[in-house]
Amino acid sequence: MPKILLDENIPKRLKFRLLEVEPDVFTVRDMDWLSVKNGKLLALAVENRFDIFVTTDKNIPFQHNISQIDLAFIVLNVSNLKYEFIQPLLPQIFMLIPNAAKGQVYSLHV
C-alpha cells in the first residue's frame, strides 16, 4: 500500500477521506514539516519512504527534475483550495493511487 503525503495547502478533510481506503496518509503538518521549502520537503518525503505527494502546486514539474525524484506526484488543478472544490476529484484520486508510478506527474482536473 502506498504511503501518501499531502502538501500543506491541501484541506485536512481530504486526509480523512483518503484514510477510509488508504492507511498511510499524512499531511505536511502531521510530519512537522510546515514551511519547509519544496526541494527539502521532497527530499524528506523520499527519506521517510513516501510513495505519493499530493499538491495543488502546478509549477512543481517545472521547478524540479521529477523523473529523478522517487515519488509519484498528484497535482490537483482546482480553482479554490476548499475541500468542496477538491471533492469532485476523489474518484480520479482513488483510481490513480494504486497505479501511480514514481517519477511521474499526474495532473487531475474536474
C-alpha positions as a Markdown table, in Angstrom:
| # | Residue | x | y | z |
|---|---|---|---|---|
| 1 | Met | 0.0 | 0.0 | 0.0 |
| 2 | Pro | 1.4 | 3.4 | -0.9 |
| 3 | Lys | 2.4 | 5.9 | 1.7 |
| 4 | Ile | 0.9 | 9.3 | 0.8 |
| 5 | Leu | 2.0 | 12.9 | 1.8 |
| 6 | Leu | -0.4 | 15.8 | 1.4 |
| 7 | Asp | 1.1 | 19.2 | 0.9 |
| 8 | Glu | 0.4 | 21.9 | 3.5 |
| 9 | Asn | -2.2 | 23.7 | 1.4 |
| 10 | Ile | -4.4 | 20.6 | 1.0 |
| 11 | Pro | -7.5 | 20.6 | 3.2 |
| 12 | Lys | -7.3 | 18.2 | 6.1 |
| 13 | Arg | -10.7 | 16.7 | 5.2 |
| 14 | Leu | -9.0 | 15.1 | 2.2 |
| 15 | Lys | -6.7 | 13.2 | 4.5 |
| 16 | Phe | -9.6 | 11.7 | 6.4 |
| 17 | Arg | -11.4 | 10.8 | 3.2 |
| 18 | Leu | -8.3 | 9.0 | 1.9 |
| 19 | Leu | -7.8 | 7.2 | 5.2 |
| 20 | Glu | -11.1 | 5.4 | 4.5 |
| 21 | Val | -9.2 | 3.4 | 1.8 |
| 22 | Glu | -5.5 | 4.0 | 2.4 |
| 23 | Pro | -4.0 | 3.5 | 5.8 |
| 24 | Asp | -0.8 | 5.6 | 5.4 |
| 25 | Val | -1.9 | 9.2 | 4.7 |
| 26 | Phe | -0.1 | 12.0 | 6.3 |
| 27 | Thr | -0.1 | 15.8 | 6.0 |
| 28 | Val | 3.0 | 18.0 | 6.0 |
| 29 | Arg | 1.6 | 19.3 | 9.3 |
| 30 | Asp | 1.5 | 15.8 | 10.7 |
| 31 | Met | 5.2 | 15.4 | 9.9 |
| 32 | Asp | 6.0 | 18.8 | 11.4 |
| 33 | Trp | 7.4 | 20.0 | 8.1 |
| 34 | Leu | 5.3 | 23.2 | 7.8 |
| 35 | Ser | 7.2 | 26.0 | 5.9 |
| 36 | Val | 9.8 | 23.6 | 4.6 |
| 37 | Lys | 10.8 | 24.6 | 1.1 |
| 38 | Asn | 9.8 | 22.2 | -1.8 |
| 39 | Gly | 13.3 | 20.9 | -2.5 |
| 40 | Lys | 13.9 | 20.0 | 1.1 |
| 41 | Leu | 10.3 | 18.8 | 1.6 |
| 42 | Leu | 10.6 | 16.4 | -1.3 |
| 43 | Ala | 13.9 | 15.1 | 0.0 |
| 44 | Leu | 12.3 | 14.5 | 3.4 |
| 45 | Ala | 9.4 | 12.7 | 1.8 |
| 46 | Val | 11.8 | 10.3 | 0.0 |
| 47 | Glu | 13.9 | 9.8 | 3.1 |
| 48 | Asn | 10.7 | 8.9 | 5.0 |
| 49 | Arg | 9.6 | 6.4 | 2.3 |
| 50 | Phe | 6.6 | 8.2 | 1.0 |
| 51 | Asp | 5.4 | 7.0 | -2.4 |
| 52 | Ile | 3.0 | 9.8 | -3.5 |
| 53 | Phe | 3.0 | 13.5 | -2.9 |
| 54 | Val | -0.4 | 15.3 | -3.4 |
| 55 | Thr | -0.2 | 19.0 | -4.1 |
| 56 | Thr | -2.0 | 21.9 | -5.8 |
| 57 | Asp | 1.3 | 23.4 | -6.9 |
| 58 | Lys | 1.0 | 23.3 | -10.7 |
| 59 | Asn | 4.6 | 24.6 | -11.1 |
| 60 | Ile | 6.2 | 21.6 | -9.3 |
| 61 | Pro | 7.1 | 19.8 | -12.6 |
| 62 | Phe | 8.9 | 22.9 | -13.8 |
| 63 | Gln | 10.8 | 23.5 | -10.5 |
| 64 | His | 12.2 | 20.0 | -10.1 |
| 65 | Asn | 13.6 | 17.2 | -12.1 |
| 66 | Ile | 10.6 | 14.9 | -11.3 |
| 67 | Ser | 12.0 | 11.9 | -13.1 |
| 68 | Gln | 14.9 | 11.9 | -10.6 |
| 69 | Ile | 12.7 | 12.0 | -7.5 |
| 70 | Asp | 11.5 | 8.8 | -6.0 |
| 71 | Leu | 7.9 | 9.9 | -5.7 |
| 72 | Ala | 4.7 | 10.0 | -7.8 |
| 73 | Phe | 3.1 | 13.4 | -7.9 |
| 74 | Ile | -0.6 | 14.1 | -8.0 |
| 75 | Val | -1.3 | 17.7 | -8.9 |
| 76 | Leu | -4.9 | 18.8 | -8.1 |
| 77 | Asn | -5.9 | 21.5 | -10.6 |
| 78 | Val | -8.6 | 23.3 | -8.7 |
| 79 | Ser | -9.8 | 26.9 | -8.8 |
| 80 | Asn | -10.1 | 27.0 | -5.0 |
| 81 | Leu | -8.4 | 25.2 | -2.2 |
| 82 | Lys | -11.6 | 24.4 | -0.2 |
| 83 | Tyr | -12.5 | 20.8 | 0.1 |
| 84 | Glu | -15.7 | 21.2 | -1.9 |
| 85 | Phe | -13.6 | 22.1 | -4.9 |
| 86 | Ile | -11.3 | 19.0 | -4.4 |
| 87 | Gln | -14.1 | 16.5 | -3.6 |
| 88 | Pro | -15.1 | 16.0 | -7.3 |
| 89 | Leu | -11.6 | 14.7 | -8.0 |
| 90 | Leu | -11.9 | 11.9 | -5.4 |
| 91 | Pro | -12.8 | 9.2 | -8.0 |
| 92 | Gln | -9.8 | 10.1 | -10.0 |
| 93 | Ile | -7.5 | 10.1 | -7.0 |
| 94 | Phe | -8.8 | 6.8 | -5.8 |
| 95 | Met | -8.3 | 5.2 | -9.2 |
| 96 | Leu | -4.8 | 6.7 | -9.5 |
| 97 | Ile | -3.3 | 5.9 | -6.1 |
| 98 | Pro | -2.7 | 2.1 | -6.6 |
| 99 | Asn | -1.1 | 2.7 | -10.1 |
| 100 | Ala | 0.8 | 5.9 | -9.6 |
| 101 | Ala | 4.4 | 5.5 | -10.8 |
| 102 | Lys | 7.3 | 7.2 | -9.1 |
| 103 | Gly | 8.9 | 9.9 | -11.2 |
| 104 | Gln | 5.6 | 10.8 | -12.9 |
| 105 | Val | 3.3 | 13.7 | -12.5 |
| 106 | Tyr | -0.5 | 13.2 | -12.7 |
| 107 | Ser | -2.5 | 16.3 | -13.2 |
| 108 | Leu | -6.1 | 16.0 | -12.3 |
| 109 | His | -9.0 | 18.3 | -13.4 |
| 110 | Val | -12.7 | 18.3 | -12.8 |
